[in-house]
Each structure stands twice: as structure tokens, then as C-alpha cells.
Amino acid sequence: MSDPFDVQDVHVAAPDPRETPWRRIWRDYSASPLAVAVLAVLLAIIGLAVSAPWISPQNPYDLMQLDIMEGLLPPGSVAETTGYTYYLGTDDQGRDMLSAILHGLRISLWVGVVSALCAVAIGATLGLFAAYRGGRTESMIMRLVDLQLSFPTILVALMILAFLGKGVGNVILALIIVEWATYARTARGTALVEARREYIEAANCLGVPLHRIIFRHLLPNCMTPLIVIGTVQIARAITLEATLSFLGLGVPVTEPSLGLLISNGYQYMFSGQYWLSFYPGIALLVTIVAINLVGDRLRDVFNPKGQV
Amino acid sequence: MTDVELLDRSPATPTSADGALLSVRNLHTSFLHRHRWNPVLQDVSFEIARGETVAVVGESGSGKSVMAMSIMRLLPPKSSRIKGGVIFEGRDLLTLPDEEMRRIRGNRIAMIFQETSLNPVFTIGFHMIETLRRHRRMSEAEARAEALRLLERVRIPAAARRMDEYAHQFSGGMRQRVMIAIALACRPQLLIADEPTTALDVTIQAEILELVKELQAEEGMSVMFITHDMGVVAEISDRTVVMYHGRKVEEGPTARIIPAPDHAYTRKLLAAVPRLGEMSGTSLPVRFPDIDLATGVMTPARPAGRTVDPSEEPILKVENLVTRFDIRGGPLGGLTARVHAVENVSFDIRAGETLSLVGESGCGKSTTGRSIMRLVEPVSGKISMDGINMARLSRSGLRQMRRRVQMIFQDPVSSLNARMTVGEALMEPFLAHRLGDRRAAREKAETLLARVGLRPEMAGRFPHEFSGGQRQRISVARALMLDPKLIVADEAVSALDVSVKAQVVNLLLDLQESLRISFLFISHDMAVVERVSHRVAVMYLGEIVEIGPRTAIFGNPQHSYTRRLIDAVPIPDPARRQIKRTLSTAEICSPVYATDFVPPTRRYREVGYGHFVMQED
């Protein structure tokens, strides 16, 4: 021991300074093999959705490519003209279901992710602002949140869409309006604790402007629950969009999402052409389950009490 | 560590003839962390005789609490490993079956902690009766009578009535008395007290220490008293074991160790403990002496230079400051009462001067500092900084003002944003006030890091990579980024270990000398206050009861509360152990008043030059 009493360089809570937070998160996440498998499935789904226009055998929106004579073929049928195999069958207009599902997945994920991101941006900002300011500002924002959350989500979304009309943009807007309140409440809950911590007071004393206190100090320290709830809410947004489309108020027929595909096939369910609804349904199910499981695992990883 | 002599290296054979009640032999404890066994205690041996009080002293991380947990076998068996011997009444506790060990815990060895562990939904009486019925197999009526007797033993006033009250209705000191009563319920042979007074105010601490001393004399039990405070050690113990980094570095009679410590670390610990009254020769602040742990050579403290010019106008003037908090209740949230946190407080500070605000928790000293920073809004009063009234400033005016007044907080962990590098944290205020571009900010940050004794390249690290003392230095550097004239230091060194505390105090004194910064030093620690201040204001229930030059307050205290406060500070002087104090049984007063309460007008009389005392009725 050269100088065992040097108190200058004692590292108290740093197990390994080189370990970045991201690396730690990955190490904890990958401790569960199931979670890694689910993440791989999710990444594959996202990959398929993003590259749909290039990998799908047919452009389901191009009516020139469709042959009405090949409508309602069961899975595994071979096209007479092109010799192409319809692995998942065709719909009533002769559209290849596999291509339709890949494109539908693309729209479903797009709607889910964009609406969740916008909702988190709006909700978190309002929630953090409410927690930091307190008093009347907080009461006003939080009563608005309470009001929003006391209506059934689907009802509000239906009303908005009935007013605005169909369309991908309108669905996203409707989802943002019904989802932001959840984020606002979560962000406020976390920020209430953080806003009373001394580093916020210190920033205040140092004359740091309000927007920096909220986005540079409060937000990074409240990210954890927002990431977790954000993941789960993407799944919720996708389900909600599917429900709306199934009810005929979601995306237009020209851009079918998974929900619309299920809805289109629904009328053929009882006449034996199960594949029209069944395969889009499976795609939706796998996507939702994968997102939820990843979200679940993230919650475990971020919650220190859940760790051994 | 050649200078450490281990007392007992004999193999662990149970013997009861040597008179030791507890004999710890070659104790090794390791914890499992990330699949590796890390040693926490290494080869610790000592003994406690019947009726003896042994103090175990050390800083955080020295393993003193782990030792108590090892003796009691309270560590999780899966992630901890204990080797060696713990011989208690002739039996090795480490090899006893779990069932036997459970009978020893609570019955033969009792333990009290820093935090009181009372279940909030049960009454105090229920806790005690439950313990007595389970451990001593008493009937309900017998147990009730015995519980009452025990509560009276620990001097709880109106014990018969208070037995049916709940934990939250008791103050911290009274709760600790209840814990002691519960610990005594089974007439233990050994009481292990793990920092039982650390969370308490000094006057309450003095009472609890007195109580432990009295009870020990009456019951003849042994006490193992774990603490970080050398003053407490001197006050309570027969013998002392000094721990450092999981090893015992020194052991011996307290009367020998305190005046003449052998080991350099003990000397360092003692040097960092200020002794009240040792500063009577000078009116200026004095740095802590530095001890080289390798050689044990002490560099005597250099007194601070003269930084105050009495002919100058004060830079900060606080006049008749009043801050109150509303207590709302009832179904409509109506105003039910008010906390008079700060009541009619006036003082001023000159350039280069340190004024300390002292008092116990709840006396309003922190609220005074926070009112000056406008972190809370004062009800009335004037706070002039360089002639500008801060209490009336607009938001933008306040931002400008904050360049001149800065604050350092108590908790070095939570006062830095964990998601920002130290460099970013330092540069932020500089950039927010547009004092220069990023390059200028970085240069200034690096200069200041070097100024507070850290390396400039540490700017890229995150706060969790630093120790508590280093983090507090970073907070100081951050406050200096705006070149303030006044720094409000709210318990800035209270959470630090003694040796680290000494370093940070010396840093503050260096800065005052070179930059002529003024400090409003808010602290409950009388001994540190005596070191750092030019002037001292004593606060009690929101009011200043006495204010004056430091030499006058400590040398000639006039107000009865000031005297009580100074008298309660534990001093590392074993001779003081014989002094008997009278145990106060009074509950603490509170500054909560009805809404129509009008505070009485106070009169101050001048006892000496600049020394004012509130007149007592």
C-alpha cells in the first residue's frame, strides 16, 4: 500500500467508469434470453415493414398488377399468368395477402410510432412544465388531463375521426389527442420528485433559463418511465388504429393497414376464406405481443428494485 | 500497515474465564458483488468486558456497521460470507443454529439504529407489550405495567398517557428513547447502538448519550457504540476501536487514545474534529491542520488572513425578514395555521466576511438562506445586495442578481444533475448569462476545477464517478463560475466525513482569502462554525436570539439557548465523561401558530461591540 489513506480519488458508486449507461442497459436486458429473442422478432418485423416496397412480391396498391380472376385463392395457390405462388392466398380482388400484410404492417407501425412520438413530446412537455411550475398552472394542466382520461379512448377517437374524416394524418392526429394525457401524467409524477431535488434548485440559483431547466435538467432525469410507457403505448396506438380501421373510420381503403385488412376479410370468415382475416390478425398479434414484451423487459431493466 | 498490532491471534476457542462478554476474533466478512467476493472486514479482533462501553469509530465505508451486522448475523447469507469467531457468553455465534441465534437476538443482545423502526400503525405501548409478551412470556397486564416502568426508565414524560400514542406523535429524540426502552425490555447483556444519535440535534444527542450512560450504570450491561464522531466517543466510551477501510487500526482505552493516538489515521480523525474553545486566541477563522497519513507528521493550521474591512459598508443587508408557510387543511383546504419559519430577522454581511447561522433543525436557518436566494418568497422585509432590494426584484432582475449571490447545497449527490458531465454543469451558468462563448466557458471551468483541487481533464466525467467530497468541490466551482460576491452555504459540509469536511472547509477559507468572497454559512455543527466564522447568529424558533462576533458568542454566550447549545456539543476530551448533565424531559417547542397569532415585539440589548442578545422574559 503506497498511500492507502488518500481520500482524494476514492470512487464511491462507480463500478466501472468505462461502462456507459447504454452498455449497462444492454447487459441487464440481455440477461433474459426470451427478451433477446423477442427483441430479434420485433427488429425483424420492423425491418420487414420498412423494406416492404422493395421485398414484397407485388405492389398491392397498384390496381394494374391485380387480376380479379385470381381473387380468393387459398394459400399456396400458383398464379396462372406469372407462375408466382401466393403463399398466404389472395383477397377478393386478387391481391397477394403477403404483400398486403407487409404494406399494412408498414402503415400500422408508422401510425403507431409517429403518434406515440408526438404524444410523448406534447404530453411530457406539459407534464414537466406542470410539475416544475406547480400552483395554478399545474392544476389547469392536470385537470385537463383528468378530463381527457375520463372519456373512453375509443369514443373520443371515433368522435374526432367522425369530425375530421378518414385519412392516415387524421388517424395520427386523433391518436395524439387521446394519448398525450397518459404521458403528461407519467411525466408529472416523475418530475414532481425530481423538481424538488437540489440540482433543480441549484440550476434555478444559477439563473439557468426555464426551457433549459425543463429540457436539459428535468427531462433526462425523467426519461426512464417515459421510455417504458412509450413502448407500451406504441402497441396501444397500433391496436387502437386497427380497431378504428376495423370500424371503418381509420385509414382509407387505398392504404390498408392491418386493421383494415382484417375488416375486409371479416365478411368472408364464415364462407371458408379464413386467410383474408387470419394472417393479418396473426401479424398484428405478433407485433403487439413483441412490443409489449420488450416494454415489459425495459421496465424491469430500468427499475432498480426489480434487479437482483 | 506495520504499525497495527492485532491484540488476539489465538485460535478461536470458546473461553468464558477471561471475563469478556463478547470476544470478536479474526473476523473477516466479504460481500458478493458481480460474482466476486469483496472483503469488507479484514481480520478484526477485539473484546467487550461485562459492564464496559466500547466505541467503534470510523468514517463511512470503514466497515463499522457491517461489523455489528456480522456479530448479529443479520447479513443476507447468500451474498455475504463471515469467517472467524464471535464468542458471546462462551458460545460462538457464527456456528449456532438459526433457532438459537434468534433467541439471542433481542434477548441477550439488543440493537438500536440511526433510524427508528417503529410501525406507524401500532401504538408505542403495543410495540412494547408485544415484545415483553413474546420474549418474557408475561401476561397482558404484567406486560403493560412493565412497559410503563420501562418508558419511565427512559424518562418519557407522562408515560402512562403517551403509551397509547403513535410513533408520529413523538419527536425524533423521544422515538429514540422508545427504541432504547424496547431494547431494554429483555434485559440484554449487550446493547449494540449503531449511530443512534447521528440524526438528532445536538441538545437531543446530549440527552440520549446521558441516558445511555445512566442506564448502563443502573443495569450493568455492556454497550458497543458505533459512531463517526470523536466527541461522542470521548463522551461515552471506556475503550475505543478505530476502524479504517475494514481493518482495525487502533484499539485502547479512550482516556489514552484521545490525548495521545498512536496511528496516523486516528490522529487525522482527531485533528479534523474541531474542539470548542480551542480558538479563543484569535478572532479570525482558522484552517484545519493537515496530517500526512504516511508519515503521521502534522502541518499546523495556517490562520486565515484578514479579509474584512470594518470601515466598508456591508454588501448584504437583511432587515426584518419574515417568511411564513401556510398550513392548509379541512375539506375546503382552508388556512388552519401558519409556520413562522423566519420571524423578524435582521443582519448584515461585509465583503470577505463569514456570518454563520446556527441552530437546531426547524429553527428557520435554512429558510432564511432560501429567502435570500428567493427560492422561497418572503412575506415581508428587505434584502439589499449592493443597495438593491432583492425581495422586490422582477424575474429578469433576479436572474441578474443571482450572478452576485450563489448557493451551495447540503447533499453532494443530489445537487448535481446525474445526466450532465461536470464540464457541462460548470459551463451552463456561464453560457446562460452570456458571459462569453463556449471556449471562454470551458477555459474558466477548467481553471476553477484546478482551483478547487481537481484536475481539469475531469470535466468530461459524470458526477457518479466522484466521491462525496469531490462532488462538493464541483458544486463550489460551479458557484464560482459567475464570480459571486456572496455564497450561501446551506449545511455545505454537514453530509461529509470528518476528514473530507476539513478539506472542503479549508478550500472555502482559501477562496475567501484570495477572492474576498463573503459567506452566509448555515450549519448546525457548532464546532465547524467556530472554525470558519467571523460573526455568528444563533437562531431559535425562527428568531435570532443572539448575534455577535464569534469570539463573543463562544467565549461569552449570554442567551440561555446559546449556552445550552454550546454545552451540548460533544468534545473529544475524556475528562468530560464524568460531567453529569441534567436530563431534560421537555418536548421541543414548535414555530406553528394560529392564524391570528401576533408575534411579540422583541427587544435586544447590546452586551459588547456588535454583540446583541434578545431579552428573555
HADDOCK unambig.tbl for C-alpha pairs under 7 A between the chains (distance, minus, plus):
assign (segid A and resid 3 and name CA) (segid B and resid 294 and name CA) 6.52 0.50 0.50
assign (segid A and resid 5 and name CA) (segid B and resid 293 and name CA) 6.20 0.50 0.50
assign (segid A and resid 10 and name CA) (segid B and resid 467 and name CA) 5.96 0.50 0.50
assign (segid A and resid 11 and name CA) (segid B and resid 465 and name CA) 6.06 0.50 0.50
assign (segid A and resid 11 and name CA) (segid B and resid 466 and name CA) 5.71 0.50 0.50
assign (segid A and resid 11 and name CA) (segid B and resid 467 and name CA) 5.50 0.50 0.50
assign (segid A and resid 12 and name CA) (segid B and resid 466 and name CA) 6.88 0.50 0.50
assign (segid A and resid 12 and name CA) (segid B and resid 467 and name CA) 5.39 0.50 0.50
assign (segid A and resid 13 and name CA) (segid B and resid 464 and name CA) 6.21 0.50 0.50
assign (segid A and resid 13 and name CA) (segid B and resid 465 and name CA) 6.92 0.50 0.50
assign (segid A and resid 14 and name CA) (segid B and resid 464 and name CA) 6.30 0.50 0.50
assign (segid A and resid 14 and name CA) (segid B and resid 465 and name CA) 5.50 0.50 0.50
assign (segid A and resid 17 and name CA) (segid B and resid 465 and name CA) 6.58 0.50 0.50
assign (segid A and resid 197 and name CA) (segid B and resid 414 and name CA) 6.21 0.50 0.50
assign (segid A and resid 198 and name CA) (segid B and resid 409 and name CA) 6.99 0.50 0.50
assign (segid A and resid 198 and name CA) (segid B and resid 414 and name CA) 5.54 0.50 0.50
assign (segid A and resid 198 and name CA) (segid B and resid 415 and name CA) 4.47 0.50 0.50
assign (segid A and resid 199 and name CA) (segid B and resid 414 and name CA) 5.89 0.50 0.50
assign (segid A and resid 199 and name CA) (segid B and resid 415 and name CA) 3.95 0.50 0.50
assign (segid A and resid 199 and name CA) (segid B and resid 416 and name CA) 4.98 0.50 0.50
assign (segid A and resid 199 and name CA) (segid B and resid 417 and name CA) 5.65 0.50 0.50
assign (segid A and resid 202 and name CA) (segid B and resid 415 and name CA) 6.57 0.50 0.50
assign (segid A and resid 205 and name CA) (segid B and resid 373 and name CA) 6.99 0.50 0.50
assign (segid A and resid 205 and name CA) (segid B and resid 402 and name CA) 6.29 0.50 0.50
assign (segid A and resid 205 and name CA) (segid B and resid 406 and name CA) 6.53 0.50 0.50
assign (segid A and resid 205 and name CA) (segid B and resid 407 and name CA) 6.85 0.50 0.50
assign (segid A and resid 206 and name CA) (segid B and resid 402 and name CA) 6.29 0.50 0.50
assign (segid A and resid 206 and name CA) (segid B and resid 406 and name CA) 6.98 0.50 0.50
assign (segid A and resid 206 and name CA) (segid B and resid 429 and name CA) 5.58 0.50 0.50
assign (segid A and resid 207 and name CA) (segid B and resid 399 and name CA) 5.06 0.50 0.50
assign (segid A and resid 207 and name CA) (segid B and resid 402 and name CA) 6.26 0.50 0.50
assign (segid A and resid 207 and name CA) (segid B and resid 429 and name CA) 6.62 0.50 0.50
assign (segid A and resid 208 and name CA) (segid B and resid 429 and name CA) 6.05 0.50 0.50
assign (segid A and resid 208 and name CA) (segid B and resid 432 and name CA) 5.65 0.50 0.50
assign (segid A and resid 209 and name CA) (segid B and resid 432 and name CA) 6.91 0.50 0.50
assign (segid A and resid 217 and name CA) (segid B and resid 417 and name CA) 6.66 0.50 0.50
assign (segid A and resid 220 and name CA) (segid B and resid 419 and name CA) 6.55 0.50 0.50
assign (segid A and resid 221 and name CA) (segid B and resid 419 and name CA) 6.95 0.50 0.50
